[in-house]
Each structure stands twice: as structure tokens, then as C-alpha cells.
């Protein structure tokens, strides 16, 4: 079965985050390239930042919660007291 890319858009603190899953790659030792599994990436200005490996058994609500947790821990600055 071929890998099928997926998109998730999540709004956190009035900011839209766009996540895309990409297929992994087998290692190619002749070219000194390491392999990697299918991954979720955060799309930022046309570039992709790795988030975590794809889990095909993960439900949509679980995935959204994991992506939200990752974004809050890694892509957002500290919460200002005035915003609370």
C-alpha cells in the first residue's frame, strides 16, 4: 500500500498551524543518506519542520491533540500574563 499524505490545520491562540505528513525514505548507504520513517511536519513559509513520526493507528482526535501539544511546546512562545 502506498503512503498517502495527509494535512491537518489547527488553530491555537488565534494562529493557524498547518501540518503535513510525508512518506519516509529508506537508507541509501552508497550516497551516505540515512533513512527515516513517515513523519509529520509543520509547514512554515514554504519549508517543513519535522514534528514526530506518523502513527497510522492514531485516531484524528488523538492526532490533533498530539499536534496541538507539540505546537504549544515547540512553536509558541510563553503565554503572557495579560493573555490569561
N, C-alpha and C positions, 0 to 999 in steps of 0.2 A: 504494500500500500504506500502510495506517495505521500509525502508530507504536505499538508495543506496549511498555508499561512493564515493566521487569524489576527484580527485587530480588536483592541479594547480601548475605549475612551472613558476616562474617569475624571470627574471634576472634584477638586479638593481646594478648599479655601478660595473659591471663585477662579481657580486656574484649571484649564483643561490639560490633561496629560494623555498623550497618545502612545499606546504600547502596541508593538507588532511582534509576532512570533516568526522566526526564521528557522529553516532546516539546519541541521548540524552538518559537520563535514568530517569525513574520515581522515585519519592522519596520512600524510604523504612524506615518508622519510627521505625520498630522493630529493625533494625540494625543501627539506627541513621545516615542514609545516605540521604543527600539532593538530590533532583532531579535537572537535568539541561537539557537544550534544545539541539538539534543537533548543533554542533559547528564546526568552522574551527580551525585548529591547525597548527602551524608552526612546522615542524619536524626538530629537531636539535640533531645530533649524537644519533639517535635511541630513542629520547624522544620527547614528544609533549608538546608544549607550547600553551595554549589557546589564540585565537585571538579574535573572535567575533561569535555570533550565526549565523547559516545558514539561509538564506532567499531564499526559493525555487523559488520565483518570480523574483529574481535578474538575469539580463542577464549576459552572460560571460564577455563582456567588462566592465560592471559596477562592477562585482565581482573582476576582475583583478585590476581595478583602486582602489577599496577599500582595497584589499590585499596589493597593492603597497604602498598606503598611510599609512597603518598600519605598514608595514615593515620600511618605511622611518622614521616614528615617534618613533618606538619602538625597532627595531632590528639593526639599523645602528648608528654608531657614528656620530659626527658632521662632516660636509664637510670641508676639509682642503682648505685654500685659494689657494694652488698650484694646486688643482684638478679642480678648476673652469675654 
